[in-house]
């Protein structure tokens, strides 16, 4: 069974904890349930990426954002799996730690 997850903000987002259930869309112009708005980093695209849960766990889907999405400093092209403890970076400086919940 795949549990829920939490993104923990680092740097400018330090201390923020964002719950991830079935999916979470991230960007500078997203709003509503299942979304997290990043307004402090101009390199984050309006609809930057999404974290999605499936039977195998979680994956990050990049929506072709110009500045890119990264997992542990490796650029994501399309979809990439996430593991507990991975460092997610959006654009130039938005950093989040991915943690699976118990």
Helices and strands as residue ranges (DSSP letters): E 5-10, G 11-13, E 17-20, E 23-27, E 35-37, E 49-54, E 57-62, E 69-71, E 74-75, E 79-82, E 87-90, E 94-100
